[in-house]
C-alpha cells in the first residue's frame, strides 16, 4: 500500500513544522536590555540637598544688603542731628526698619533658592522622561519584537508538526504494519 496524496501533504506539513520548531528553538535568544536608572533622578536628589546653598545671586544679595546698610547709616545721621528723646525714638524705628528690610531680603533669597531648585528639578525630570522614551524605543521594543517573533515561530512549528502528524494519521499514510509504503498513489 502506497502513500496517499493527503498522507504526503501531512508528512510535508509535519516536516515544515519540525523545521520551524527547530529554527525557533535554535535561533539566537535576543539579549534582554538592562534597565538604566537615569542620572537626572540622582541629580534631583542631590539638588534637593543643595537647596539651602542657593538663592539670589550673591552680587544681588550683597547689593540689597548694602542698600539697607546705607539707608540705615543715613537715617542714623539724621537722627543724631535731632537730639534728645526724638533721636532715641528715631533710633528704635531705624533699627526696626533695618531688621524688617534684612528679613524681607532673606525671605526673597529663600524663595529664589526654592524656585531655582524646583525649576532645575522639573527640567531634569522632563529630560529623564525623554531618555526613558528613547530607551524604550531603542532597546526594549526591539527586544520585545525579537522575543515575540521567536515565540511565534516556535508556536507555528509545533502546530504544523502536530497538524502534519494528524493529517498523516487520518489519511491512512501508514500501511497495515505501521511502516511507510514505498510508493505514492
PANU-524996 format. One record per atom (N, C-alpha, C, O): residue in three letters; x, y, z. Coordinates in steps of 0.1 Angstrom, whole numbers, plus 5000, padded with zeros to 4 digits. Layout:
REM PANU-524996
ALAXYZ/...
***
This chain:
REM PANU-524996
UNK500949885000/UNK500050005000/UNK500950125000/UNK501850135008/UNK500650224991/UNK501550344990/UNK500950464998/UNK499950455004/UNK501650574997/UNK501250695004/UNK500150764996/UNK500250764983/UNK499250815002/UNK498250894995/UNK498751034994/UNK499651075001/UNK498051114986/UNK498451254985/UNK498251324998/UNK499051415002/UNK497151295005/UNK496951355018/UNK497951325028/UNK498451405036/UNK498451195028/UNK499451155037/UNK500751225034/UNK501451265043/UNK501051235021/UNK502251305017/UNK502251455022/UNK503151515026/UNK501051515020/UNK500851655025/UNK501051665040/UNK501651765045/UNK500551565047/UNK500751565062/UNK502251545065/UNK502651615075/UNK502951465058/UNK504351455060/UNK505151585058/UNK505951625065/UNK504751645047/UNK505351775043/UNK505051885054/UNK505951965058/UNK503751885058/UNK503351985068/UNK504151955081/UNK504652045088/UNK504251825085/UNK504951795097/UNK506451825096/UNK507051875106/UNK507051805084/UNK508451835082/UNK508651985083/UNK509652035089/UNK507752065077/UNK507852205078/UNK507752255093/UNK508452345097/UNK506852195100/UNK506652225114/UNK507852195122/UNK508252275131/UNK508552085119/UNK509752045127/UNK510852145123/UNK511652185132/UNK510952185111/UNK511952285107/UNK511652425114/UNK512652485119/UNK510452465114/UNK510052595121/UNK510352585136/UNK510952675142/UNK509952475142/UNK510252455156/UNK511752455159/UNK512152525168/UNK512552385150/UNK513952385152/UNK514552525150/UNK515452565158/UNK514052595140/UNK514552735138/UNK514252825150/UNK515052905154/UNK513052805155/UNK512652885167/UNK513452855179/UNK513952945186/UNK513752725181/UNK514452685193/UNK515952715192/UNK516652755201/UNK516452705179/UNK517952735177/UNK518252875174/UNK519452915174/UNK517252955172/UNK517553095169/UNK518153165181/UNK517853125193/UNK518953265178/UNK519653335189/UNK518653405198/UNK517753475193/UNK518853385211/UNK517953445220/UNK518353595221/UNK519453635222/UNK517353685219/UNK517653825219/UNK518153865233/UNK517753825243/UNK519153955233/UNK519754005245/UNK518754095252/UNK518354195246/UNK518454065264/UNK517454155271/UNK518254275276/UNK519254275282/UNK517654395273/UNK518254525277/UNK518254535292/UNK517254485298/UNK519154605297/UNK519154625312/UNK518554765314/UNK518754865307/UNK517754775325/UNK517154905328/UNK518254995335/UNK519054945343/UNK518255115330/UNK519255205335/UNK518555315342/UNK517655385336/UNK518955345355/UNK518355455362/UNK519055585357/UNK520255595356/UNK518155675352/UNK518755795346/UNK519355885357/UNK518955895368/UNK520455945353/UNK521256025362/UNK520556145367/UNK520856205377/UNK519456195359/UNK518756305363/UNK518056285377/UNK517856375385/UNK517556155379/UNK516956125392/UNK517956145403/UNK517656205414/UNK519156105401/UNK520156115411/UNK520556265413/UNK520656315424/UNK520556335402/UNK520856485403/UNK519756555410/UNK520056645418/UNK518556515408/UNK517456585416/UNK517556565431/UNK517356655438/UNK517956445435/UNK518156415449/UNK519256505455/UNK519156555465/UNK520356515447/UNK521456595451/UNK521056745452/UNK521356815461/UNK520256785442/UNK519856925441/UNK519056955453/UNK519157065459/UNK518156865457/UNK517256895469/UNK518156925481/UNK517757005490/UNK519256855483/UNK520156875494/UNK520956995493/UNK521357055503/UNK521157045481/UNK521857175479/UNK521057295479/UNK521557405478/UNK519657275481/UNK518757395481/UNK519157505491/UNK518957625488/UNK519657465502/UNK520057565513/UNK521257645509/UNK521457755515/UNK521957605499/UNK523157675495/UNK522957775483/UNK523857845479/UNK521757785478/UNK521457865466/UNK520357965469/UNK519557935478/UNK520258065462/UNK519258165463/UNK519458275453/UNK519658255441/UNK519258395458/UNK519558515450/UNK521058505446/UNK521858465453/UNK521358555434/UNK522758565431/UNK523558645441/UNK522958745446/UNK524758605445/UNK525458675456/UNK525658825454/UNK525458895463/UNK525858865442/UNK526059005439/UNK524759085442/UNK524759195447/UNK523659025438/UNK522359095440/UNK522059095455/UNK521559205460/UNK522358995462/UNK522058995477/UNK522959095484/UNK522459175492/UNK524259095480/UNK525159195486/UNK524759335483/UNK524859425492/UNK524359365471/UNK523959495467/UNK522659545475/UNK522659655480/UNK521759455477/UNK520559485485/UNK520959505500/UNK520459605506/UNK521759425505/UNK522259445519/UNK523059575520/UNK522859645530/UNK523859605511/UNK524559735511/UNK523559855511/UNK523759955518/UNK522559845503/UNK521459955502/UNK520859965516/UNK520560075521/UNK520559855522/UNK519959855536/UNK520859935546/UNK520460015553/UNK522159895545/UNK523159955554/UNK523260105551/UNK523460185561/UNK523260145538/UNK523360285535/UNK522160365540/UNK522360475546/UNK520960305538/UNK519760375543/UNK519860385559/UNK519460485564/UNK520360285565/UNK520460285580/UNK521460395584/UNK521160465593/UNK522560395577/UNK523560505581/UNK523060645579/UNK523260725587/UNK522360665568/UNK521760795565/UNK520760835576/UNK520660945580/UNK519860735579/UNK518860765590/UNK519560795603/UNK519060875611/UNK520660725606/UNK521360745619/UNK521960885619/UNK521860955629/UNK522460935608/UNK523061065607/UNK521961175610/UNK522061265617/UNK520761145603/UNK519661235605/UNK519161235620/UNK518861345625/UNK519161125626/UNK518661115639/UNK519661175649/UNK519161235659/UNK520961165646/UNK521861225655/UNK521761385655/UNK522161445665/UNK521261435645/UNK521061585644/UNK519861625652/UNK519661745655/UNK518861535654/UNK517661565661/UNK517961595676/UNK517461695682/UNK518761515682/UNK519061525697/UNK517861485706/UNK516761485701/UNK518161455718/UNK517261425728/UNK516361305726/UNK516861205720/UNK515161305731/UNK514261195730/UNK513861155716/UNK513561045713/UNK513861255707/UNK513461235693/UNK514561145687/UNK514261055679/UNK515761165690/UNK516861085685/UNK516760935689/UNK516960845681/UNK516360915702/UNK516260785707/UNK515060715700/UNK515160595697/UNK513960785699/UNK512760725692/UNK513160695678/UNK512760585673/UNK513860785671/UNK514160755657/UNK515160635656/UNK515060565646/UNK516060625665/UNK516960515665/UNK516260385666/UNK516660285659/UNK515260375674/UNK514460245675/UNK513760215662/UNK513760105658/UNK513160315656/UNK512460305643/UNK513460265632/UNK513160175623/UNK514660325632/UNK515660295622/UNK516160145623/UNK516160075613/UNK516360095636/UNK516759965638/UNK515659865634/UNK515959765627/UNK514459895637/UNK513359805633/UNK513159805618/UNK512959695612/UNK513259915611/UNK513159915597/UNK514359845590/UNK514159765580/UNK515559855595/UNK516659785590/UNK516459635592/UNK516759555583/UNK516059595604/UNK515759445606/UNK514659395597/UNK514859285591/UNK513659475595/UNK512559435586/UNK513059415572/UNK512659325565/UNK513859515567/UNK514359505554/UNK515359385552/UNK515259325541/UNK516159365562/UNK517059245561/UNK516259115561/UNK516559025553/UNK515259105569/UNK514358985569/UNK513658975556/UNK513658855551/UNK513159075550/UNK512559065537/UNK513559025526/UNK513158945517/UNK514759065527/UNK515759025517/UNK516058875519/UNK516258805509/UNK516158825532/UNK516458685534/UNK515258605529/UNK515458495524/UNK514058655531/UNK512858575526/UNK512958565510/UNK512658465505/UNK513258675504/UNK513458675489/UNK514558575485/UNK514358505475/UNK515558575492/UNK516658485489/UNK516258345490/UNK516558255482/UNK515458315501/UNK515058175503/UNK514058135492/UNK514058025487/UNK513158225488/UNK512158195478/UNK512858175464/UNK512458085457/UNK513858255461/UNK514558245449/UNK515358105449/UNK515358035439/UNK515858075460/UNK516557945461/UNK515657825458/UNK515957735451/UNK514457835464/UNK513557725462/UNK513057725448/UNK512957615442/UNK512657835442/UNK512257845428/UNK513257795418/UNK512957715409/UNK514557835420/UNK515657795411/UNK515757635412/UNK515957575402/UNK515757585424/UNK515957445426/UNK514757365420/UNK515057265413/UNK513557405422/UNK512457335416/UNK512457345401/UNK512057245395/UNK512857455396/UNK512857465381/UNK513957365375/UNK513657295365/UNK515057365382/UNK516157275377/UNK515657125378/UNK515957045369/UNK515057095389/UNK514556955391/UNK513456925381/UNK513456815376/UNK512557015378/UNK511556995368/UNK512156965354/UNK511756875347/UNK513057045351/UNK513757035337/UNK514456895336/UNK514456835326/UNK515156855347/UNK515856725346/UNK514856615346/UNK515056515340/UNK513656635353/UNK512656525352/UNK512056515338/UNK511856405334/UNK511956625331/UNK511456615317/UNK512456545309/UNK512156465300/UNK513756585311/UNK514856525303/UNK514956375306/UNK515156295297/UNK514756335318/UNK514756195322/UNK513656115315/UNK513856005310/UNK512456175314/UNK511356115307/UNK511656095292/UNK511355995286/UNK512356195286/UNK512756175272/UNK513756065270/UNK513655985261/UNK514656055279/UNK515655955279/UNK515055815281/UNK515455715275/UNK513955805289/UNK513255685292/UNK512555645279/UNK512555525275/UNK511955735272/UNK511255705259/UNK512255655249/UNK511955565241/UNK513455715249/UNK514455675239/UNK514955535242/UNK515055455233/UNK515155505255/UNK515555365259/UNK514455265255/UNK514755165249/UNK513155305257/UNK512155215254/UNK512055185239/UNK511955075234/UNK512255295231/UNK512155275216/UNK513455205211/UNK513255115203/UNK514655245215/UNK515855195210/UNK516155045215/UNK516754975207/UNK515855015227/UNK516254885232/UNK515054795235/UNK514954685231/UNK514154845243/UNK513054755248/UNK512154705237/UNK511854585237/UNK511654795229/UNK510754755218/UNK511454655208/UNK510854565204/UNK512754675206/UNK513454585197/UNK513554445203/UNK513354345196/UNK513854445216/UNK513954315223/UNK512554245223/UNK512454125220/UNK511454325226/UNK510154265226/UNK509754205212/UNK509154095212/UNK510054275202/UNK509754235188/UNK510554105185/UNK509954005180/UNK511754095188/UNK512553975185/UNK512053855194/UNK511953745189/UNK511753885206/UNK511253775215/UNK509953725210/UNK509753605209/UNK508953815206/UNK507653765201/UNK507853695188/UNK507153595186/UNK508753735179/UNK508953665167/UNK509453525169/UNK508953425163/UNK510353505178/UNK510853375182/UNK509753285187/UNK509653175183/UNK508953345196/UNK507853265202/UNK506753225191/UNK506253115191/UNK506553315182/UNK505553285171/UNK506153175162/UNK505353085158/UNK507453175159/UNK508053075151/UNK507952935158/UNK507652835151/UNK508252935171/UNK508152805178/UNK506652755178/UNK506452635176/UNK505752845181/UNK504352815181/UNK503852755168/UNK503152655167/UNK504252825157/UNK503852785143/UNK504452645140/UNK503752555134/UNK505652625144/UNK506352495142/UNK505652385149/UNK505452275144/UNK505252405161/UNK504552305169/UNK503252275163/UNK502852155162/UNK502452375159/UNK501152355153/UNK501252275140/UNK500552185137/UNK502252315131/UNK502452245119/UNK502952095121/UNK502452005114/UNK503852075130/UNK504251935133/UNK503151855138/UNK502951735133/UNK502351905147/UNK501151825152/UNK500151815141/UNK499551705139/UNK499851915133/UNK498851915122/UNK499351815112/UNK498551735106/UNK500551805108/UNK501151715099/UNK500951575103/UNK500551485095/UNK501251545116/UNK501051415121/UNK499651365121/UNK499351255118/UNK498751465125/UNK497351425124/UNK496851405110/UNK496051305108/UNK497251485101/UNK496851465087/UNK497351335082/UNK496651265075/UNK498551305085/UNK499151175080/UNK498351055086/UNK498050965079/UNK498051065099/UNK497350955105/UNK495950945100/UNK495450835098/UNK495251055098/UNK493851055093/UNK493751015078/UNK492650955075/UNK494751035071/UNK494650995056/UNK495150855054/UNK495350815042/UNK495550785064/UNK495950645063/UNK497350635057/UNK497650555048/UNK498250725061/UNK499550735055/UNK500450615058/UNK501450595051/UNK500150545068/UNK500950425072/UNK500250305067/UNK499050295067/UNK501050205063/UNK500450075059/UNK500049995071/UNK500150045082/UNK499549875069/UNK499049795080/UNK500049765090/UNK499649755102/UNK501349765087/UNK502349735097/UNK502849855104/UNK503649845113/UNK502349975099/UNK502850095105/UNK504050155098/UNK504450265102/UNK504550095089/UNK505750145081/UNK505250225069/UNK504150205065/UNK506050315064/UNK505750395053/UNK505750305041/UNK506550215039/UNK504750325032/UNK504750255019/UNK505850305010/UNK506350415012/UNK506250225001/UNK507250264992/UNK506850344980/UNK507750394973/UNK505550364978/UNK505150434966/UNK504050534969/UNK503350524980/UNK503950634960/UNK502850734962/UNK501750694952/UNK502050664940/UNK500450684956/UNK499350654948/UNK499050764939/UNK498050754931/
***
